[in-house]
Amino acid sequence: MTADEAQDFLLKHKSYCNFPLPPYFDFTNLLSEVKEHLATKQNGLSDIGLKEASNYDDVNYVLQTNKDGHYSWRPFQLIHPALYVHLVSKITEEDNWQIIQERFALFQVNDKMLNAGIPREAGEDSASDTAESVKGWWNDVEQQSLIKALEFKYLFSTDISNFYPSIYTHSVSWAIHTKPVAKEQRNRNKMSLIGVTIDKTLQHMQNGQTNGIPQGSVLMDFIAELILGYADFELTSKLDTLGVEDYYIIRYRDDYRVFTNLKEDSETIARQITLTLQELGLQLNASKTSISEDIIISSIKEDKRVALSIFGKSHWESTIQKSLLKLVMFSRKYPNSGQIDKQLARLSKKLESKTQLKEDPKPIISIISDIMLTNPRSFPSCALVLSNTLKFIEDDEEKIELLTKIKNKFKSVLGTGVLDIWLQRISYPIQPDLEFNEALCNIVANVPDINIWESSWINEEAFKGGALATSIVDRDKLNSCDSIITEDEVVLFPYDFDFDEEFEEIEL
């Protein structure tokens, strides 16, 4: 991309917020208004309080999500729009963008190492940028792994532990300008260096902290790739020094797949990855590290292999309830698997095609709630099936009563804001004033004085009351929504789009 193309891409709604929200949430106008206002300032955000941002907590809006239904958390963040636009604008200045492009080109000189995780923009044949990335994973990681079985004997797999929260913000500057240059005393606060600008802006978002970067936007995925690309370059240098030549590495973001013909080479490369990451303040996840001689089987994730055998077209159950119970058993062993979303999409399509349901919808609703409880990643897909089940209950009051029971079921579970958002997506067309605790739900319900970003650090009231007050809810879309969620709101690919259509016919 050119600098202008990159800026347009990063300022899209789906780049700013790359986790699923109902279609009436739209940050496009907000980002556009902020960009226009900052462009009127000689020094952009620096003129109206940038340096004060790090003195405040809650500058970004944190949407806590539960990863496993228990004690593991993943905070998605909606970055303060002023800081987001400021950072995008700096990165995509012509000279800065050229420097970054040159660094990425250098990071990818090793033809034995494939970086499959750089964010992608959708082509004409893709529904979304996220779908394009998933297709890229399938083609560059899974399919290439199968192909590499022709050349190599061993597959070593690992990933980085707790990656986003562990990133050291100074390492961005190391990645762009090299570590010696970035660590020179005269360069540490030199804002003309884009690496320093990124580093400082990340700190402004996080009360001055230098550990961790916000998760939930393409911009942060891109910055993470800068650091990981730098790690790739450093790893290449180490392997060249050691004379290790017979290998191939596929990296998709923080996941590594290392192909070798000698077990000793796998162990050497594993040590060098460990050392390289340690120099960046990162470490491998021991629980997800393994080596295998069965490259074909190991190239396909275990949950996907099992799903192919359980949910193949010849194994589909006759009733919705039986199919869901089979999915419950699968989800107990593979919580938060992407295969759960895939099967829920198929079930939703089955429900969508029915004009009447010959089974009681209430047990189905209860089972869906159970899947939600133990698989928080599946909230949107569960909501899709839930809405298509509720259509078989004619009484609106009974629908609201069931939705309230689901809401109450999760009262003792922290980090269910995303669930509230999707339950409101179903309930709003029926009862707009149903109360939820999540702040984004209150914005939808037009509750007054809801501010999701801390903006006290900004010293211009006109900016806070103008551009920053731009609505993030498209009222026309909200009011046109039916209580039944449509497939395109949730599903990355049409339910019958299947990368593995031929493979599914094989009895594993």
Steps between C-alpha positions, in 0.01 A plus 500: 500500500596862453501719810156640410358153435636377832343795682161439339524130588593560864227761549224263391249387763607136471866591540435711808289225658577153364292300746131434416239759596143534367474692170356816652831575671706707258811702590557632146347846549667544839845424362438724199391795718800456730736486202355820351523687830858393574600603148412861592764500774857591408641219714194279505409343832815643662330841497207391713644279773671189363775497767241507779325180386739268684394660831154343471358152539222373273612705201406202284171316549564145621248232418598209722429162344526167672711249305388177663194565716720495811806707592671583172443845352560677172442876506394643165558872482337777303792741481421864574408636154732800534799280583408247230470760224816677623699177481362399159578847364860485623561147371362586156697819446685443173853480641398290801302258287798454269727419797250243628463342156877474469521329839233247404687430177817434701315277745387278213829441317523143631322279247499218758268697722140593416316770694132423444361740761525847344149656492324472166236697317210312346486453126182503298438132577529537880226608737733683739862570590469246783376237255798581276736440793334167577537396136864607521551282807342203323712546187833615646501299823286190475540424130869594491556278804350206312721575201813518718440138600652416160833656599536463877480233768431698818252771595571705812207717612490770764360842578577804713353507848258785577629693201317835483515573876874414501618726216759755615406829333866606457549196275295673228776756467763223499313330215483813285834670574711209635572451867833690513352807332181497708689462827732794439427757770443780249242291312289370787261798496558611143143529369621541140574125514177316419596213730522741793165657404332159498665405829394822676145487361457142624608621844252789485224243448601304808565742783871513412555122506765351271371141520221381273311649208120523455334208324204535269607700193685436174735786589625310807528178298717694256722639776532149645614380156774763500638350821459141382654583162799640685515175698496306170796705376697446821420127495621474139830661599548254787425197281737625229777539759440143624496363145144359527373484142253213456179644643180689418306717743139616468397765750142618533512784750623342824473138378808324360521188285859382445574228243831310508653169394713462812364499852819674610421790263151529652650523847760756385235718336276470808786627718571790265132600486499496881813717520372743236169546676665539840696794362161660427353415840292213360495126563365182346191326631627166633150349509458555125843382390538163327700312236358235268611272220141484370495829312173433316295440815685765702438759227127484575400624843372223726160662553453527124596136445250387761232735365542354152424153634215607730323760288562372147199515270422131555511544880248782540222434754129491417392760758637838605517389864705188423735698279550757776563231762768354275647851473490538880706182541748624239524842667580345837817353353581789264367819664493812284591304188426673172325178397221583748418817305501304176252241627278765658484675162388174339234450767379856455454441128301188578274697736470785251357265238228369734153653516409291802699319766389150596704505820463717810714816455560549875746210548682624190527848654630350825767301317608808304538686831721222630723522192525875557600450862801282420590648160495881524663535158178360351266768640415650156448159337290378794292818472446419132358156584311639799320763293404242238361276775304776674303564180306182578370656821210727405456695823743796519471513880611138519796578275609784728452276805732237348760761404485640855561151640808466278620844614450403865677168446819697429470745791771325700737482201727797442590617151169442323465843339513346152213268598293797616565673168372202300204432731401863450530447125220241534289678762510859373246451215266339754564709813744791449519590869617161631787592733858378466808594700733534200574866418471444123149363559412818690615707204268299275216553748568878497584515870636854557853591607672176398866562418703194415831686460680714760556836327588731791854527363375680189507877561263609223130483589390557140678181396349298786151636439528482122704237320532269801124516559426348158260209540636145468150356450327513162141558611355419158668158500404444864133576437491282188640194682270204545528286814636218281872544441606445140789279399706784352511680837697220661630239258830564317411266216162370378414191703552275196838653409742226597876498446494134595199380300691213341690418818172473697399198294798303630423277799776585744 
